[in-house]
Amino acid sequence: MTSVEVDAKRPETLWRRPESVLLVSCYELGHQPLSVAFPLAFLEHAGYRPSALDIAVQPLDAE
């Protein structure tokens, strides 16, 4: 049985995979992205592996 098949039986594990959760900060430059930093830390502490994107620094890729 592959890991994908195992994950299909336990959908909560899909959210724990890298990049399954993406947090996006939409503030302009000059502001710390705390609205993303706090949830990111909370999710990491809970065992998730979220990614974060600050679109003031790094543009959103359409793909």
PyMOL Python script that loads the backbone (N, CA, C, O; Angstrom):
from pymol import cmd

cmd.read_pdbstr("""\
ATOM      1  N   MET A   1       0.840  -1.163   0.000  1.00  0.00           N
ATOM      2  CA  MET A   1       0.000   0.000   0.000  1.00  0.00           C
ATOM      3  C   MET A   1       0.898   1.243   0.000  1.00  0.00           C
ATOM      4  O   MET A   1       1.833   1.344   0.795  1.00  0.00           O
ATOM      5  N   THR A   2       0.606   2.179  -0.894  1.00  0.00           N
ATOM      6  CA  THR A   2       1.413   3.400  -0.984  1.00  0.00           C
ATOM      7  C   THR A   2       0.973   4.409   0.077  1.00  0.00           C
ATOM      8  O   THR A   2      -0.083   4.265   0.694  1.00  0.00           O
ATOM      9  N   SER A   3       1.803   5.429   0.275  1.00  0.00           N
ATOM     10  CA  SER A   3       1.456   6.457   1.264  1.00  0.00           C
ATOM     11  C   SER A   3       0.203   7.226   0.847  1.00  0.00           C
ATOM     12  O   SER A   3      -0.550   7.691   1.702  1.00  0.00           O
ATOM     13  N   VAL A   4      -0.022   7.361  -0.458  1.00  0.00           N
ATOM     14  CA  VAL A   4      -1.224   8.046  -0.934  1.00  0.00           C
ATOM     15  C   VAL A   4      -2.460   7.232  -0.585  1.00  0.00           C
ATOM     16  O   VAL A   4      -3.482   7.792  -0.189  1.00  0.00           O
ATOM     17  N   GLU A   5      -2.374   5.907  -0.732  1.00  0.00           N
ATOM     18  CA  GLU A   5      -3.503   5.053  -0.371  1.00  0.00           C
ATOM     19  C   GLU A   5      -3.772   5.106   1.127  1.00  0.00           C
ATOM     20  O   GLU A   5      -4.927   5.127   1.554  1.00  0.00           O
ATOM     21  N   VAL A   6      -2.723   5.128   1.913  1.00  0.00           N
ATOM     22  CA  VAL A   6      -2.886   5.242   3.362  1.00  0.00           C
ATOM     23  C   VAL A   6      -3.515   6.585   3.698  1.00  0.00           C
ATOM     24  O   VAL A   6      -4.417   6.653   4.534  1.00  0.00           O
ATOM     25  N   ASP A   7      -3.051   7.656   3.059  1.00  0.00           N
ATOM     26  CA  ASP A   7      -3.606   8.982   3.300  1.00  0.00           C
ATOM     27  C   ASP A   7      -5.070   9.068   2.889  1.00  0.00           C
ATOM     28  O   ASP A   7      -5.844   9.791   3.515  1.00  0.00           O
ATOM     29  N   ALA A   8      -5.456   8.345   1.854  1.00  0.00           N
ATOM     30  CA  ALA A   8      -6.846   8.361   1.417  1.00  0.00           C
ATOM     31  C   ALA A   8      -7.755   7.793   2.497  1.00  0.00           C
ATOM     32  O   ALA A   8      -8.910   8.200   2.618  1.00  0.00           O
ATOM     33  N   LYS A   9      -7.238   6.854   3.282  1.00  0.00           N
ATOM     34  CA  LYS A   9      -8.026   6.278   4.371  1.00  0.00           C
ATOM     35  C   LYS A   9      -8.036   7.192   5.587  1.00  0.00           C
ATOM     36  O   LYS A   9      -8.939   7.105   6.419  1.00  0.00           O
ATOM     37  N   ARG A  10      -7.047   8.061   5.699  1.00  0.00           N
ATOM     38  CA  ARG A  10      -6.940   8.992   6.820  1.00  0.00           C
ATOM     39  C   ARG A  10      -6.752  10.396   6.262  1.00  0.00           C
ATOM     40  O   ARG A  10      -5.627  10.896   6.238  1.00  0.00           O
ATOM     41  N   PRO A  11      -7.822  11.046   5.813  1.00  0.00           N
ATOM     42  CA  PRO A  11      -7.680  12.348   5.150  1.00  0.00           C
ATOM     43  C   PRO A  11      -7.040  13.425   6.010  1.00  0.00           C
ATOM     44  O   PRO A  11      -6.488  14.383   5.468  1.00  0.00           O
ATOM     45  N   GLU A  12      -7.093  13.303   7.333  1.00  0.00           N
ATOM     46  CA  GLU A  12      -6.460  14.323   8.175  1.00  0.00           C
ATOM     47  C   GLU A  12      -4.952  14.359   7.983  1.00  0.00           C
ATOM     48  O   GLU A  12      -4.323  15.378   8.265  1.00  0.00           O
ATOM     49  N   THR A  13      -4.357  13.262   7.507  1.00  0.00           N
ATOM     50  CA  THR A  13      -2.910  13.248   7.278  1.00  0.00           C
ATOM     51  C   THR A  13      -2.525  14.046   6.033  1.00  0.00           C
ATOM     52  O   THR A  13      -1.377  14.477   5.914  1.00  0.00           O
ATOM     53  N   LEU A  14      -3.451  14.249   5.113  1.00  0.00           N
ATOM     54  CA  LEU A  14      -3.145  15.041   3.917  1.00  0.00           C
ATOM     55  C   LEU A  14      -2.763  16.472   4.283  1.00  0.00           C
ATOM     56  O   LEU A  14      -1.927  17.076   3.612  1.00  0.00           O
ATOM     57  N   TRP A  15      -3.358  17.018   5.328  1.00  0.00           N
ATOM     58  CA  TRP A  15      -3.069  18.387   5.746  1.00  0.00           C
ATOM     59  C   TRP A  15      -1.709  18.501   6.406  1.00  0.00           C
ATOM     60  O   TRP A  15      -1.190  19.609   6.547  1.00  0.00           O
ATOM     61  N   ARG A  16      -1.122  17.399   6.810  1.00  0.00           N
ATOM     62  CA  ARG A  16       0.175  17.434   7.482  1.00  0.00           C
ATOM     63  C   ARG A  16       1.342  17.321   6.500  1.00  0.00           C
ATOM     64  O   ARG A  16       2.500  17.422   6.904  1.00  0.00           O
ATOM     65  N   ARG A  17       1.052  17.116   5.243  1.00  0.00           N
ATOM     66  CA  ARG A  17       2.113  17.041   4.237  1.00  0.00           C
ATOM     67  C   ARG A  17       2.654  18.439   3.943  1.00  0.00           C
ATOM     68  O   ARG A  17       1.928  19.426   4.065  1.00  0.00           O
ATOM     69  N   PRO A  18       3.933  18.523   3.556  1.00  0.00           N
ATOM     70  CA  PRO A  18       4.496  19.837   3.218  1.00  0.00           C
ATOM     71  C   PRO A  18       3.691  20.519   2.113  1.00  0.00           C
ATOM     72  O   PRO A  18       3.306  19.885   1.131  1.00  0.00           O
ATOM     73  N   GLU A  19       3.450  21.777   2.280  1.00  0.00           N
ATOM     74  CA  GLU A  19       2.766  22.626   1.304  1.00  0.00           C
ATOM     75  C   GLU A  19       1.298  22.282   1.096  1.00  0.00           C
ATOM     76  O   GLU A  19       0.705  22.705   0.104  1.00  0.00           O
ATOM     77  N   SER A  20       0.702  21.526   2.007  1.00  0.00           N
ATOM     78  CA  SER A  20      -0.737  21.289   1.936  1.00  0.00           C
ATOM     79  C   SER A  20      -1.502  22.491   2.466  1.00  0.00           C
ATOM     80  O   SER A  20      -2.658  22.714   2.110  1.00  0.00           O
ATOM     81  N   VAL A  21      -0.845  23.258   3.318  1.00  0.00           N
ATOM     82  CA  VAL A  21      -1.437  24.474   3.881  1.00  0.00           C
ATOM     83  C   VAL A  21      -0.559  25.647   3.454  1.00  0.00           C
ATOM     84  O   VAL A  21       0.645  25.651   3.709  1.00  0.00           O
ATOM     85  N   LEU A  22      -1.157  26.626   2.813  1.00  0.00           N
ATOM     86  CA  LEU A  22      -0.428  27.819   2.380  1.00  0.00           C
ATOM     87  C   LEU A  22      -1.047  29.035   3.050  1.00  0.00           C
ATOM     88  O   LEU A  22      -2.233  29.312   2.874  1.00  0.00           O
ATOM     89  N   LEU A  23      -0.248  29.754   3.813  1.00  0.00           N
ATOM     90  CA  LEU A  23      -0.680  30.996   4.447  1.00  0.00           C
ATOM     91  C   LEU A  23      -0.116  32.155   3.632  1.00  0.00           C
ATOM     92  O   LEU A  23       1.072  32.174   3.310  1.00  0.00           O
ATOM     93  N   VAL A  24      -0.969  33.118   3.301  1.00  0.00           N
ATOM     94  CA  VAL A  24      -0.557  34.230   2.447  1.00  0.00           C
ATOM     95  C   VAL A  24      -0.708  35.547   3.202  1.00  0.00           C
ATOM     96  O   VAL A  24      -1.777  35.856   3.728  1.00  0.00           O
ATOM     97  N   SER A  25       0.370  36.311   3.247  1.00  0.00           N
ATOM     98  CA  SER A  25       0.341  37.646   3.843  1.00  0.00           C
ATOM     99  C   SER A  25       0.111  38.657   2.731  1.00  0.00           C
ATOM    100  O   SER A  25       0.851  38.681   1.747  1.00  0.00           O
ATOM    101  N   CYS A  26      -0.905  39.488   2.883  1.00  0.00           N
ATOM    102  CA  CYS A  26      -1.274  40.457   1.839  1.00  0.00           C
ATOM    103  C   CYS A  26      -0.952  41.896   2.210  1.00  0.00           C
ATOM    104  O   CYS A  26      -1.375  42.814   1.507  1.00  0.00           O
ATOM    105  N   TYR A  27      -0.217  42.119   3.287  1.00  0.00           N
ATOM    106  CA  TYR A  27       0.119  43.480   3.708  1.00  0.00           C
ATOM    107  C   TYR A  27       1.213  44.068   2.836  1.00  0.00           C
ATOM    108  O   TYR A  27       1.995  43.343   2.220  1.00  0.00           O
ATOM    109  N   GLU A  28       1.256  45.386   2.793  1.00  0.00           N
ATOM    110  CA  GLU A  28       2.289  46.075   2.030  1.00  0.00           C
ATOM    111  C   GLU A  28       3.597  46.077   2.802  1.00  0.00           C
ATOM    112  O   GLU A  28       3.642  45.749   3.988  1.00  0.00           O
ATOM    113  N   LEU A  29       4.658  46.455   2.104  1.00  0.00           N
ATOM    114  CA  LEU A  29       5.964  46.561   2.748  1.00  0.00           C
ATOM    115  C   LEU A  29       5.908  47.532   3.921  1.00  0.00           C
ATOM    116  O   LEU A  29       5.120  48.478   3.926  1.00  0.00           O
ATOM    117  N   GLY A  30       6.738  47.285   4.892  1.00  0.00           N
ATOM    118  CA  GLY A  30       6.772  48.136   6.069  1.00  0.00           C
ATOM    119  C   GLY A  30       6.040  47.537   7.252  1.00  0.00           C
ATOM    120  O   GLY A  30       6.160  48.036   8.371  1.00  0.00           O
ATOM    121  N   HIS A  31       5.284  46.476   7.022  1.00  0.00           N
ATOM    122  CA  HIS A  31       4.564  45.798   8.095  1.00  0.00           C
ATOM    123  C   HIS A  31       5.121  44.391   8.251  1.00  0.00           C
ATOM    124  O   HIS A  31       5.358  43.696   7.262  1.00  0.00           O
ATOM    125  N   GLN A  32       5.327  43.978   9.484  1.00  0.00           N
ATOM    126  CA  GLN A  32       5.746  42.598   9.716  1.00  0.00           C
ATOM    127  C   GLN A  32       4.562  41.679   9.430  1.00  0.00           C
ATOM    128  O   GLN A  32       3.433  42.015   9.785  1.00  0.00           O
ATOM    129  N   PRO A  33       4.789  40.539   8.802  1.00  0.00           N
ATOM    130  CA  PRO A  33       3.681  39.626   8.476  1.00  0.00           C
ATOM    131  C   PRO A  33       3.251  38.786   9.683  1.00  0.00           C
ATOM    132  O   PRO A  33       3.241  37.557   9.621  1.00  0.00           O
ATOM    133  N   LEU A  34       2.894  39.465  10.787  1.00  0.00           N
ATOM    134  CA  LEU A  34       2.499  38.749  12.000  1.00  0.00           C
ATOM    135  C   LEU A  34       1.188  37.994  11.820  1.00  0.00           C
ATOM    136  O   LEU A  34       0.950  36.995  12.498  1.00  0.00           O
ATOM    137  N   SER A  35       0.338  38.465  10.912  1.00  0.00           N
ATOM    138  CA  SER A  35      -0.927  37.768  10.672  1.00  0.00           C
ATOM    139  C   SER A  35      -0.694  36.386  10.074  1.00  0.00           C
ATOM    140  O   SER A  35      -1.592  35.545  10.090  1.00  0.00           O
ATOM    141  N   VAL A  36       0.488  36.149   9.555  1.00  0.00           N
ATOM    142  CA  VAL A  36       0.860  34.836   9.030  1.00  0.00           C
ATOM    143  C   VAL A  36       1.803  34.121   9.998  1.00  0.00           C
ATOM    144  O   VAL A  36       1.748  32.898  10.127  1.00  0.00           O
ATOM    145  N   ALA A  37       2.652  34.866  10.667  1.00  0.00           N
ATOM    146  CA  ALA A  37       3.656  34.259  11.551  1.00  0.00           C
ATOM    147  C   ALA A  37       3.027  33.514  12.719  1.00  0.00           C
ATOM    148  O   ALA A  37       3.455  32.408  13.046  1.00  0.00           O
ATOM    149  N   PHE A  38       2.023  34.099  13.349  1.00  0.00           N
ATOM    150  CA  PHE A  38       1.397  33.444  14.499  1.00  0.00           C
ATOM    151  C   PHE A  38       0.691  32.144  14.106  1.00  0.00           C
ATOM    152  O   PHE A  38       0.926  31.123  14.753  1.00  0.00           O
ATOM    153  N   PRO A  39      -0.168  32.134  13.071  1.00  0.00           N
ATOM    154  CA  PRO A  39      -0.791  30.867  12.671  1.00  0.00           C
ATOM    155  C   PRO A  39       0.231  29.838  12.174  1.00  0.00           C
ATOM    156  O   PRO A  39       0.063  28.638  12.390  1.00  0.00           O
ATOM    157  N   LEU A  40       1.289  30.313  11.510  1.00  0.00           N
ATOM    158  CA  LEU A  40       2.339  29.415  11.034  1.00  0.00           C
ATOM    159  C   LEU A  40       2.988  28.693  12.211  1.00  0.00           C
ATOM    160  O   LEU A  40       3.166  27.475  12.171  1.00  0.00           O
ATOM    161  N   ALA A  41       3.339  29.431  13.247  1.00  0.00           N
ATOM    162  CA  ALA A  41       3.956  28.828  14.432  1.00  0.00           C
ATOM    163  C   ALA A  41       2.998  27.868  15.125  1.00  0.00           C
ATOM    164  O   ALA A  41       3.409  26.795  15.568  1.00  0.00           O
ATOM    165  N   PHE A  42       1.730  28.241  15.222  1.00  0.00           N
ATOM    166  CA  PHE A  42       0.735  27.382  15.860  1.00  0.00           C
ATOM    167  C   PHE A  42       0.583  26.067  15.100  1.00  0.00           C
ATOM    168  O   PHE A  42       0.567  24.995  15.704  1.00  0.00           O
ATOM    169  N   LEU A  43       0.470  26.153  13.772  1.00  0.00           N
ATOM    170  CA  LEU A  43       0.312  24.945  12.958  1.00  0.00           C
ATOM    171  C   LEU A  43       1.549  24.059  13.028  1.00  0.00           C
ATOM    172  O   LEU A  43       1.427  22.837  13.112  1.00  0.00           O
ATOM    173  N   GLU A  44       2.735  24.655  12.995  1.00  0.00           N
ATOM    174  CA  GLU A  44       3.964  23.867  13.107  1.00  0.00           C
ATOM    175  C   GLU A  44       4.029  23.162  14.457  1.00  0.00           C
ATOM    176  O   GLU A  44       4.437  22.003  14.531  1.00  0.00           O
ATOM    177  N   HIS A  45       3.634  23.846  15.517  1.00  0.00           N
ATOM    178  CA  HIS A  45       3.629  23.251  16.857  1.00  0.00           C
ATOM    179  C   HIS A  45       2.638  22.085  16.927  1.00  0.00           C
ATOM    180  O   HIS A  45       2.857  21.128  17.670  1.00  0.00           O
ATOM    181  N   ALA A  46       1.555  22.164  16.158  1.00  0.00           N
ATOM    182  CA  ALA A  46       0.539  21.112  16.141  1.00  0.00           C
ATOM    183  C   ALA A  46       0.909  19.949  15.226  1.00  0.00           C
ATOM    184  O   ALA A  46       0.153  18.982  15.125  1.00  0.00           O
ATOM    185  N   GLY A  47       2.062  20.026  14.558  1.00  0.00           N
ATOM    186  CA  GLY A  47       2.508  18.916  13.727  1.00  0.00           C
ATOM    187  C   GLY A  47       2.273  19.084  12.243  1.00  0.00           C
ATOM    188  O   GLY A  47       2.561  18.175  11.464  1.00  0.00           O
ATOM    189  N   TYR A  48       1.755  20.234  11.836  1.00  0.00           N
ATOM    190  CA  TYR A  48       1.548  20.493  10.415  1.00  0.00           C
ATOM    191  C   TYR A  48       2.821  21.080   9.819  1.00  0.00           C
ATOM    192  O   TYR A  48       3.720  21.504  10.545  1.00  0.00           O
ATOM    193  N   ARG A  49       2.889  21.101   8.484  1.00  0.00           N
ATOM    194  CA  ARG A  49       4.058  21.651   7.793  1.00  0.00           C
ATOM    195  C   ARG A  49       3.597  22.698   6.780  1.00  0.00           C
ATOM    196  O   ARG A  49       3.716  22.496   5.571  1.00  0.00           O
ATOM    197  N   PRO A  50       3.068  23.822   7.283  1.00  0.00           N
ATOM    198  CA  PRO A  50       2.550  24.844   6.369  1.00  0.00           C
ATOM    199  C   PRO A  50       3.656  25.618   5.664  1.00  0.00           C
ATOM    200  O   PRO A  50       4.804  25.649   6.108  1.00  0.00           O
ATOM    201  N   SER A  51       3.279  26.232   4.568  1.00  0.00           N
ATOM    202  CA  SER A  51       4.165  27.147   3.851  1.00  0.00           C
ATOM    203  C   SER A  51       3.584  28.546   3.998  1.00  0.00           C
ATOM    204  O   SER A  51       2.384  28.711   4.215  1.00  0.00           O
ATOM    205  N   ALA A  52       4.439  29.542   3.880  1.00  0.00           N
ATOM    206  CA  ALA A  52       3.976  30.927   3.980  1.00  0.00           C
ATOM    207  C   ALA A  52       4.481  31.717   2.788  1.00  0.00           C
ATOM    208  O   ALA A  52       5.563  31.457   2.262  1.00  0.00           O
ATOM    209  N   LEU A  53       3.687  32.679   2.374  1.00  0.00           N
ATOM    210  CA  LEU A  53       4.029  33.524   1.241  1.00  0.00           C
ATOM    211  C   LEU A  53       3.703  34.968   1.600  1.00  0.00           C
ATOM    212  O   LEU A  53       2.569  35.284   1.959  1.00  0.00           O
ATOM    213  N   ASP A  54       4.685  35.829   1.503  1.00  0.00           N
ATOM    214  CA  ASP A  54       4.501  37.264   1.723  1.00  0.00           C
ATOM    215  C   ASP A  54       4.514  37.911   0.346  1.00  0.00           C
ATOM    216  O   ASP A  54       5.582  38.104  -0.236  1.00  0.00           O
ATOM    217  N   ILE A  55       3.337  38.248  -0.183  1.00  0.00           N
ATOM    218  CA  ILE A  55       3.284  38.732  -1.566  1.00  0.00           C
ATOM    219  C   ILE A  55       3.839  40.142  -1.726  1.00  0.00           C
ATOM    220  O   ILE A  55       3.988  40.614  -2.853  1.00  0.00           O
ATOM    221  N   ALA A  56       4.147  40.822  -0.629  1.00  0.00           N
ATOM    222  CA  ALA A  56       4.830  42.113  -0.738  1.00  0.00           C
ATOM    223  C   ALA A  56       6.293  41.916  -1.118  1.00  0.00           C
ATOM    224  O   ALA A  56       6.929  42.823  -1.653  1.00  0.00           O
ATOM    225  N   VAL A  57       6.822  40.728  -0.839  1.00  0.00           N
ATOM    226  CA  VAL A  57       8.226  40.422  -1.113  1.00  0.00           C
ATOM    227  C   VAL A  57       8.365  39.437  -2.262  1.00  0.00           C
ATOM    228  O   VAL A  57       9.269  39.559  -3.088  1.00  0.00           O
ATOM    229  N   GLN A  58       7.471  38.465  -2.311  1.00  0.00           N
ATOM    230  CA  GLN A  58       7.537  37.399  -3.310  1.00  0.00           C
ATOM    231  C   GLN A  58       6.191  37.330  -4.032  1.00  0.00           C
ATOM    232  O   GLN A  58       5.174  37.071  -3.388  1.00  0.00           O
ATOM    233  N   PRO A  59       6.151  37.553  -5.346  1.00  0.00           N
ATOM    234  CA  PRO A  59       4.869  37.544  -6.053  1.00  0.00           C
ATOM    235  C   PRO A  59       4.227  36.160  -6.071  1.00  0.00           C
ATOM    236  O   PRO A  59       4.907  35.136  -6.016  1.00  0.00           O
ATOM    237  N   LEU A  60       2.915  36.162  -6.147  1.00  0.00           N
ATOM    238  CA  LEU A  60       2.149  34.923  -6.207  1.00  0.00           C
ATOM    239  C   LEU A  60       2.294  34.308  -7.591  1.00  0.00           C
ATOM    240  O   LEU A  60       2.030  34.966  -8.597  1.00  0.00           O
ATOM    241  N   ASP A  61       2.714  33.051  -7.642  1.00  0.00           N
ATOM    242  CA  ASP A  61       2.875  32.329  -8.898  1.00  0.00           C
ATOM    243  C   ASP A  61       1.538  31.691  -9.259  1.00  0.00           C
ATOM    244  O   ASP A  61       0.959  30.974  -8.443  1.00  0.00           O
ATOM    245  N   ALA A  62       1.046  31.939 -10.455  1.00  0.00           N
ATOM    246  CA  ALA A  62      -0.254  31.428 -10.885  1.00  0.00           C
ATOM    247  C   ALA A  62      -0.281  29.912 -11.020  1.00  0.00           C
ATOM    248  O   ALA A  62      -1.360  29.319 -11.015  1.00  0.00           O
ATOM    249  N   GLU A  63       0.865  29.280 -11.137  1.00  0.00           N
ATOM    250  CA  GLU A  63       0.900  27.828 -11.308  1.00  0.00           C
ATOM    251  C   GLU A  63       0.918  27.165 -10.030  1.00  0.00           C
ATOM    252  O   GLU A  63       0.948  25.936  -9.972  1.00  0.00           O
TER     253      GLU A  63
END
""", "prot")
cmd.dss("prot")
cmd.show_as("cartoon", "prot")
cmd.util.cbc("prot")
cmd.orient("prot")
